[in-house]
Amino acid sequence: MSKVRIICVFIFILIIIPFTSTIADVETLGIYGVTIQLKNNEKLEGYIETFSNHSVCSQKKKDNTTGALLLETSLKYQSERADDVTFIFINKIIEIKYNNAWSIVVANSSVQKIKTKDIKSIEFVCKNWDGYSAPPRITDYMAEYISNHKLVTVYEYDESGEDSYCHTTYLSYNPKYTREMLIKKRGVIDKMSNETLDKEKLIRFTECWC
């Protein structure tokens, strides 16, 4: 009988602006600061999504993770699923603060796929969001908008299903959508098209655990 890998904890991130969804194992998939040198001599500074745990911030410099280890371990799962192995590189992370909490997202233009065959070297560096699970993506327009406008309000909604528990966060940058309005119109907001949500200056993302 073949070996079956059962994942009991997962995160389902749903972003409506635009509509994208990602399933990731919160125990293994995270982002870590890196400096990447490509074979064409281009240098990239940012974050990489990886299945390995790199506690660079608490390590001595001489113990820093090498690019060779990254390619052999972090990309293990990807390489088993694709002939031409690529990984996700994130150029910029956007922090959203609300109440006593925070969330991070990335603009679509800040996310790109890098082919391992194009890599000359990778060095892990200590950065603020090391270890955080792969962040949700939003449009470049909304990323620019929320970077220059004040958050109006936030509403969080919890829902338990037969096999999962979901936590949804609604962010409003539109004075018309107060917290009371988000609560009242939650069902309507869930059905809005991407274009409408973009126009209404709303963001929604959901995390689910089994």
N, C-alpha and C positions, 0 to 999 in steps of 0.2 A: 504494500500500500504506500503510495507516495506521501511525502511529508506535507502536511497542511499547516500553513502559518495563519493563525487566528488573531486578528487584531481586535481587541476589546475596547480600546479607547481611540476614538477618531474625532477629528474636527472638520466640520463642514462649513466653509466660509462662503457666504453668498453676498455678492455685491451687486446691487441693482443698477448702479451708474458706472460703467455699463454692466449688463448682466454677465457675470462670470461666476464660476464655482470651482472650488478646489477641495479635494479630500486629502488629508494628510494625517500621518501618525504623529500625534503631539509629543510622543515620547522619543521620537527620533528625528523628525524633520524640523530644522530650525534655521536661523540665519546668523552668519558670523562675519565680522569685519575681515576684509582681505585687501591685499595689494596684488594685482595680477599683471604680469608682464607677458604680452602676447609675442608671438614669433615675428610679427611685423613691427616690433618695438613699441607698439602702443601700450600705454600704462593705464590701468583701470583701478580706481579707488572706490570701494563701496562694500557691498555685502554679497555673500553667496548662500544659496539654499543648499543645505547639506544634511545627510543622514548621520553624520558623525558628531560627537560631542567634543567641542574644542574649548577648554577653559583657559583661553589665552590670557585673560585678564589676571588670573591667579598663578600663572606659570612664570618661571624665570625665563629670561630671554633665550638662554641656551637650549631650553626645552620646547621652544616654539615649534608648532606643527609644520611639517614640510609639505611642499606641493606634491611630492611623490606619495606621501601618505594619503593626501586628499584624493588623488586619482585612484588609489587602490582601495580605499575604504568608503569615503563619502559618496562616490559615484557607483558603488557596487550594485545598488538596486537599479539605477538607471541603465547601467551597462548590460544588465541581464535582460532588459526589455527593448534595447535598441542597438542596432549595428553601429550607427554613427552617434556616439555618445555626446550629449549636450547637458549643460546645467544652467540654472537660472542665476543671473547676476543682477543685482539691484544697485542702481547708481545713487538714488536719494530716497530717504525715508521721511515721511511727513508725520509729525506728532500732533494728535488731537487731544486737548485737555478738556475735561468736563467734570463738574462737581469735584469729587475727590478721586476721580479715576482718570485714565488716559487710554488711548488706543493709537496704533500706528497703521498707516496705509501707505501705498506707493502709487504714483501716477503711472499710467501705461507706458509712457515714454521712458520711465526710469528702469523698466524691466527688459532685459534682453537675454537671448540664449547664446551661450558661448560653447563652441565645440572644443572638446578636450585636445584634439589634434592641433589646434591653433595656439595652445598654451606653451609658453616657454618656462614660466615659473609662477608659483603661487605662495604667498606668505600670509599667514593669519596675523591680524593686528587687533588689539583690544578696542572695541567700540561700544557705544551706549546700549545698543539693542542686541548684543550677542546672546544667542540662545532663544530669542523670541521666535515663536512659530511663524511660518511663512505669512507675511502680512497680506491683507486683502488689497485688491487693485481698484482704482477709480480712474475716471477720465482725466486727461490733462487739464481740461477746462475746470473741472471741479477741484482738482488739486491746486490750481492757481487761485481759484475763488476762495477756498477755505484758508489758504495761506494769507489772504489779504482782507478777510472779513471775519467778524466776530460770530462765534457760535451762538445761536439764539436760545436753543434748549435741547434737551436730550430726553428720550423716553426708552426705558428698557422693559422688555416683555419676556417672561419665562413661560415655556410650554413643555409639558411632559407627554410623551407618546408611549406607546406600548413597549418599544425597545430603545427609546432614546429620550434625552433631555436637551431642549434647545433654548438658547438665550439670544434674543434679538435686540440689537441696539439701533434706534432711530435718531439720526442727527439732523437738526433743522438749522439752516442758515437763512431762512425766510421768516421775517417777523409775523407773517400771516399764520405760520404754523407754530403756535405756542405748544407747550406740553399738553395742555388740555385738548388742543386740536389734534395732536398726534395720537392721543389716546382714543379720541372719538373717531378719527379717520383711519385708524390702523388697518382695517380691512381693505379700505379703498386704496391706501398707499401700497399695500402688498400687491395690488393688481395693476398699479400704474405701469405704463410702458417706460422704457429707458429714457426716451425723449421727454416725457412728462416729468419724470423725477428730476431729470437734469434741469428742466425749465423751472421746477418748483424749488430748486436748491435743497434737495433732500438726499440723504445717504442712509442706506440700511445695510447692516451686515449681521449674519446669524452664525453662531457657533453651536454645534451639536455634539453631544457625547452619548455613546451607547451605554 
